[in-house]
Amino acid sequence: MVLAGLDGVRLALPRIAGGALVLWLVMLCTLPDPRPLGAPEWAVRLAASGAGLDDPAARFLTTALLRAAGVGFVGVLLAIAASAWRSPYRIVGVLAGAPLLALLAKRINFGALPIPQQLVFILASAVLGALAGLALQRSRAALVALVAVVSGLAAWGAATRVPTDLNVAWQGTARHLLSTAADVPDGDEGFLELLRIAFAYAEDNSHGTDAVLPNRAAILALGKILGDDAVTRVGGADRDDDAAPARAAVRQRIRLGGRADLSRHFWVSAALAVLADEQRSLALGFAKEVMDSTPGGSGFSFIDMAANKAGIRLATAATRSTKGAHAFQARIGRGVAVADLLPPLADLPEGISRDDLQSTFGGLGGAETQRLLAEIDQRIAALPLGR
C-alpha cells in the first residue's frame, strides 16, 4: 500500500507542479517585485554575520538571492510539470519555456521590458531553475549542464584578473602620476591635468607598440588614484598599500563637475570596464546606486549613473582598437574640457529613496527610469570625446 501511495504521488506530482506553476506566475505578475534592498531583516542579519558584510551590501545580496529564487522557481516547477510529457523535446521545451515565462511575468509586473542587466539576471535565474528541476528528476544531462552553467557564470563573474603586463604597466603609470601630483591643481583642473599626464605617459610608452595596453594602464592607474583602491583588488593586482595615503590625498582634492563623488564614479566605472567589460561595470554601478537608496544611504542618483556611463564611454573609446587608442592619446594631448567628458547633469534627479524609486520611477525597470537612462545615453553619445 505504501508503494502504491508513493506511485500515486509520483503520478500526481506533474499536475500539482502545473497548478503551482500557474499560481506562482500569477504572483510574479501581480505582486510588487521586491523593492531595492527590501529583503527581510532576518535574511539581512544572516548575510551580514555569515559573510561579514555591512548593512547595505547585505541587503543588496539577500534581495538579489531572493529575486533569483523567485524567478528560478518558475524553472523548477515547469521542469516537474513537464515530466509527464513523453517527448524528445521535453528538455529543450523546459529550458526555452522557463525564461520566456519568467520574462513575460516580469514584463507584466514592471509594465515594461526589464533593463538589460535585469534581463540577463531574470533569464539566467530561470534557466538555472529549469536545470535544477530537471536534475532533480535524475537527468544526467541536466545535472552536467547545471554544473557547466554555474561554473561558466562563476568564471564570467571572476574574469577580471589583471594580466602581468597590465599589472606592471598600471603600477608604473600610477607612480608617475603620484610623482607629479604635487604640481597638479585642485578641482576640475586637477582632473583634466591628471588625465593629460596619464595619457601623455601612455603615448610615450606606445611608440612601436600596441597603444591599447598603455591606455588600459592609464585608466587603471587613474581608477586606483582618483576612484578607489579596491578597483585593482577586484582584479587580483598588487595592492601597493605603501602609496595609499598619497592616493587618498590626491583623491580628496580632485573634482569632476565640481564634485568629488563624480570623479570617483567616473574612474571606478572606467577601471572596471578595463578589468572586465562594459556591462559588468554598468551592473556594478547600478548595484552601488541601489545600495545608496537604502535608508542611511545618499539615495539613488541619475547624476551618478551618468558619471558611471561617461567613465565607461571613455574607457571604451581609449581601448577599442590600436588605431583608436593612438587617436585617443592625440585627442587628450590637444586638450579637453569637462564638457567633453561629462554631459549636462543639472536636470537629472538624485537623492531618491528606495520607496520613491519604486513609486515615482517604477523601480529599475520602470518607464521613467528607462526614459532617464536613455536620455543619459543620448547625452553621452553626443559628447565630442569618444565619437
ZIZICOR-V440664 format. One line per field, one symbol per residue. ss: DSSP state (2 for helix, 1 for strand, 0 for the rest). burial: # if it has 16 or more other ideal C-beta (glycine too) atoms within 10 Angstrom, else .. Layout:
ss->???
burial->???
This chain:
ss->022222222222222222222222222222000000000022222222222000222222222222222222222222222222000002222222222222222222220000022222222222222222222200022222222222222222220000022222222222222222222000222222222222222222000000222222222222222220022222000000222222222222210100122222222222222220022222222222222200000001022222222222222222200222222222222000022220000000000102222220000000222222222222222000000
burial->.............#..##..#..##..#....#######...##..##....#.##########..##.##############......##..##.###.###.##..##.#.##.##..###############...#..##.##.............#.#...##.###.##.###..#..#...#.##########.###.##....###################.##.##.#.....#..##..##..####.##.################..###############..#.#####################....###.##.##...#....###.#..###.###..##..######..##.##..#..##..#.##.
